[in-house]
């Protein structure tokens, strides 16, 4: 997956973004996510599923997990 162009989150922390989420667009509507402190672990999903997750997180649907 070295061919992917990774984009860091705009919410990266103050130390230059060493612990943040990175996102890369793949082919055929595939999105890849990884955490910058462990870039070898990559989660792959579709654009629609990622959008549903982000909207759910913003709406507080997962707050009971923390």
KERODREN-67110 format. One record per residue: residue number from 1; x, y negated, z of N, C-alpha, C in turn. Coordinates in nm, 4 decimals. Atoms other than C-alpha are relative to their C-alpha. Example, Ala and Ser with C-alpha at 12.3 -4.5 7.8 and 13.67 -1.06 7.14 Angstrom:
2
  nr   n_east  n_north     n_up  ca_east ca_north    ca_up   c_east  c_north     c_up
   1   0.0890   0.1190   0.0000   1.2300   0.4500   0.7800   0.0900  -0.1200   0.0000
   2  -0.0820   0.1190  -0.0060   1.3670   0.1060   0.7140  -0.0770  -0.1090   0.0730
END
This chain:
66
  nr   n_east  n_north     n_up  ca_east ca_north    ca_up   c_east  c_north     c_up
   1   0.0814   0.1198   0.0000   0.0000   0.0000   0.0000   0.0855  -0.1259   0.0000
   2  -0.0891   0.1151   0.0031   0.2987  -0.2251  -0.0419  -0.0380  -0.0993  -0.1099
   3   0.0420   0.0876   0.1088   0.1352  -0.3708  -0.3540  -0.1096  -0.0980   0.0418
   4   0.1085   0.0863  -0.0458  -0.1384  -0.5385  -0.1475   0.0532  -0.1353   0.0467
   5  -0.0338   0.1348  -0.0467  -0.1289  -0.9135  -0.0806  -0.0770  -0.0248   0.1291
   6   0.0642   0.0132  -0.1306  -0.2012  -0.9443   0.2922  -0.0173  -0.1462   0.0374
   7   0.0313   0.1361  -0.0449  -0.3653  -1.2587   0.4313  -0.0235   0.0044   0.1498
   8   0.0169   0.0041  -0.1454  -0.3367  -1.3450   0.8011  -0.1241  -0.0796   0.0368
   9   0.1168   0.0700  -0.0514  -0.6345  -1.4584   1.0006   0.0342  -0.1447   0.0337
  10  -0.0194   0.1403  -0.0380  -0.6753  -1.8325   1.0511  -0.0031  -0.0156   0.1514
  11   0.0052   0.0042  -0.1453  -0.7212  -1.7478   1.4195   0.1247   0.0631   0.0635
  12  -0.1238  -0.0558  -0.0532  -0.3635  -1.6186   1.4604   0.0450  -0.0798   0.1216
  13  -0.0399   0.0678  -0.1231  -0.2107  -1.6975   1.7966   0.1141  -0.0979  -0.0231
  14  -0.0951   0.1105   0.0095   0.0326  -1.9805   1.8680   0.1440   0.0439  -0.0255
  15  -0.1399  -0.0429   0.0163   0.3499  -1.7672   1.8444   0.0360   0.0281  -0.1461
  16  -0.0299  -0.0191   0.1414   0.3385  -1.7703   1.4674  -0.0768   0.1130  -0.0639
  17   0.0844  -0.1024   0.0580   0.0834  -1.4983   1.4182   0.0542   0.1402   0.0076
  18  -0.0555  -0.1352  -0.0091   0.2679  -1.1906   1.5403  -0.1033   0.1024   0.0444
  19   0.1067  -0.0924  -0.0394  -0.0537  -1.0391   1.6778  -0.1327  -0.0519  -0.0547
  20   0.1244   0.0450   0.0622  -0.3394  -1.0963   1.4400  -0.0468   0.1038  -0.1003
  21   0.0577  -0.0869   0.1017  -0.5625  -0.9248   1.1902   0.0391  -0.0529  -0.1372
  22  -0.0312   0.0359   0.1378  -0.4556  -0.9220   0.8271  -0.0963   0.0741  -0.0918
  23   0.0976  -0.0542   0.0939  -0.6856  -0.8558   0.5316   0.0594  -0.0023  -0.1404
  24  -0.0439  -0.0057   0.1399  -0.6096  -0.7473   0.1750  -0.1134   0.0565  -0.0852
  25   0.0998  -0.0484   0.0942  -0.8383  -0.6993  -0.1224   0.0616   0.1104  -0.0851
  26  -0.0434  -0.1097   0.0858  -0.8045  -0.3698  -0.3052  -0.0822   0.0025  -0.1270
  27   0.0773  -0.0150   0.1235  -0.9585  -0.2430  -0.6247  -0.1407   0.0502   0.0327
  28   0.1372  -0.0514  -0.0108  -1.3281  -0.1661  -0.6733  -0.0681  -0.0346   0.1318
  29   0.0732   0.0474  -0.1171  -1.4633  -0.3745  -0.3832   0.0500   0.0609   0.1317
  30  -0.0578  -0.0577  -0.1217  -1.2316  -0.2135  -0.1256   0.0786  -0.1075   0.0737
  31  -0.0734   0.0929  -0.0850  -1.0935  -0.4173   0.1652   0.0829   0.0796   0.0992
  32  -0.0921  -0.0657  -0.0917  -0.7982  -0.3205   0.3834   0.0276  -0.0947   0.1159
  33  -0.0290   0.0786  -0.1188  -0.7417  -0.4401   0.7399   0.1119   0.0666   0.0780
  34  -0.1043  -0.0525  -0.0875  -0.4427  -0.4039   0.9683   0.0306  -0.1041   0.1063
  35  -0.0462   0.0909  -0.1040  -0.3060  -0.5539   1.2871   0.1483  -0.0238  -0.0238
  36  -0.1362   0.0340   0.0398   0.0199  -0.7365   1.2306   0.1073   0.0657   0.0861
  37  -0.1034  -0.0620  -0.0838   0.2005  -0.5758   1.5259   0.0146   0.1502  -0.0265
  38  -0.0124  -0.1404   0.0415   0.1376  -0.2253   1.3783  -0.0501   0.0139  -0.1435
  39   0.0487   0.0048   0.1380   0.1121  -0.2691   0.9996  -0.0101   0.1347  -0.0695
  40   0.0101  -0.1312   0.0644   0.1397   0.1030   0.9288  -0.1399   0.0596   0.0125
  41   0.1375  -0.0476  -0.0187  -0.2182   0.1584   1.0523  -0.0931  -0.0922  -0.0782
  42   0.0862   0.0794   0.0882  -0.4630   0.0423   0.7859  -0.1402   0.0597  -0.0009
  43   0.1405  -0.0384   0.0074  -0.8426   0.0554   0.7974  -0.0527  -0.0453  -0.1355
  44   0.0542   0.0307   0.1321  -1.0211   0.0665   0.4615  -0.1525   0.0040   0.0062
  45   0.1460   0.0081   0.0005  -1.3831  -0.0357   0.4063  -0.0458  -0.0736  -0.1258
  46   0.0549   0.0754   0.1130  -1.6141  -0.1974   0.1529  -0.0257  -0.1444   0.0437
  47   0.0302   0.1401  -0.0293  -1.6863  -0.5685   0.1287  -0.1314  -0.0115   0.0770
  48   0.1304   0.0074  -0.0664  -2.0496  -0.5126   0.2318   0.0078   0.0456   0.1456
  49  -0.0120  -0.0491  -0.1377  -1.9576  -0.3100   0.5408   0.0825  -0.0947   0.0857
  50  -0.0796   0.0972  -0.0743  -1.6910  -0.5611   0.6451  -0.0838  -0.1221   0.0328
  51   0.0884   0.1154  -0.0230  -1.9407  -0.8445   0.6056  -0.1008   0.0297   0.1104
  52   0.0967  -0.0382  -0.1032  -2.1985  -0.6593   0.8159   0.0660   0.0043   0.1377
  53  -0.0715  -0.0050  -0.1271  -1.9380  -0.5981   1.0872   0.0301  -0.1403   0.0530
  54  -0.0335   0.1358  -0.0429  -1.8228  -0.9620   1.0961  -0.1246  -0.0746   0.0465
  55   0.1240   0.0665  -0.0396  -2.1798  -1.0918   1.1078  -0.0522   0.0562   0.1326
  56   0.0413  -0.0608  -0.1255  -2.2628  -0.8436   1.3844   0.0855  -0.0459   0.1167
  57  -0.0897   0.0471  -0.1051  -1.9575  -0.9481   1.5851  -0.0311  -0.1449   0.0362
  58   0.0353   0.1409  -0.0258  -2.0473  -1.3156   1.5479  -0.1323  -0.0108   0.0754
  59   0.1320   0.0028  -0.0641  -2.4032  -1.2367   1.6617   0.0026   0.0626   0.1397
  60  -0.0113  -0.0587  -0.1335  -2.2751  -1.0607   1.9755  -0.0452   0.1445   0.0111
  61   0.0495  -0.1376  -0.0019  -2.3868  -0.7106   1.8766   0.0941   0.0974   0.0701
  62  -0.0980  -0.0902  -0.0596  -2.0679  -0.5589   2.0197   0.0490  -0.0484   0.1357
  63  -0.0453   0.0576  -0.1266  -2.0335  -0.7701   2.3348  -0.0086   0.0991   0.1156
  64   0.0135  -0.0980  -0.1081  -2.1449  -0.4780   2.5522   0.1197   0.0944   0.0072
  65  -0.1166  -0.0892   0.0026  -1.8246  -0.2945   2.4551   0.1200  -0.0578   0.0741
  66  -0.1131   0.0607  -0.0715  -1.5963  -0.5410   2.6340  -0.0341  -0.0326   0.1430
END
